Amino acid sequence: MTIEPLVEPVALNRLRWRCRRGLLENDLLIERYFDRHGACITLRQADGLQALMELPDNDLLDLLLARSELSGELDRPAVREVLAQLRPPMPRTPA
């Protein structure tokens, strides 16, 4: 098993700043991601997160809320991993 390198603290602060969004909903989900995973974000995950941050706010929100799915060049393992971590837990429906 190989251990992936983590993002350096200065780069992590830059990434966190880069992730600030115009929609409050996006900001809340991204902040929750950093609260949960910030101490152990790998370089690969940072790359996936940066790719998501290139999206317009509404497109990002649609992905985060699973109203749309990844496609094209965004549909790659690093982005899928980060998106899964960013998405809020789906409520369980009674059987």
WOFENMO-V634930 format. One record per residue. N is the residue number from 1. SS is DSSP state (H for helix, E for strand, C for the rest). PSI is psi in radians with two decimals (none if undefined). Layout:
# WOFENMO-V634930
N/SS/PSI, N/SS/PSI
This chain:
# WOFENMO-V634930
1/C/2.26, 2/C/2.53, 3/C/2.20, 4/C/2.50, 5/C/2.47, 6/E/2.75, 7/C/2.35, 8/C/2.63, 9/H/-0.73, 10/H/-0.75, 11/H/-0.60, 12/H/-0.72, 13/H/-0.70, 14/H/-0.75, 15/H/-0.78, 16/H/-0.75, 17/H/-0.71, 18/H/-0.45, 19/C/-0.06, 20/C/2.33, 21/C/2.93, 22/C/-0.47, 23/C/2.23, 24/H/-0.69, 25/H/-0.77, 26/H/-0.81, 27/H/-0.74, 28/H/-0.76, 29/H/-0.68, 30/H/-0.70, 31/H/-0.71, 32/H/-0.69, 33/H/-0.83, 34/H/-0.64, 35/H/-0.69, 36/H/-0.66, 37/H/-0.07, 38/H/-0.63, 39/H/-0.23, 40/H/0.50, 41/C/2.20, 42/E/2.92, 43/H/-0.67, 44/H/-0.75, 45/H/-0.68, 46/H/-0.68, 47/H/-0.76, 48/H/-0.71, 49/H/-0.75, 50/H/-0.66, 51/H/-0.72, 52/H/-0.60, 53/H/-0.21, 54/C/-0.27, 55/C/2.63, 56/C/2.69, 57/H/-0.81, 58/H/-0.65, 59/H/-0.69, 60/H/-0.79, 61/H/-0.72, 62/H/-0.70, 63/H/-0.79, 64/H/-0.60, 65/C/0.15, 66/C/0.52, 67/C/-0.26, 68/C/2.94, 69/C/2.85, 70/C/2.56, 71/C/2.90, 72/H/-2.47, 73/H/-0.31, 74/H/-0.38, 75/C/1.41, 76/C/2.80, 77/H/-0.79, 78/H/-0.70, 79/H/-0.72, 80/H/-0.72, 81/H/-0.85, 82/H/-0.71, 83/H/-0.73, 84/H/-0.66, 85/H/-0.55, 86/H/-0.57, 87/C/2.41, 88/C/2.67, 89/C/2.40, 90/C/2.38, 91/C/2.48, 92/C/2.39, 93/C/2.46, 94/C/2.50, 95/C/none
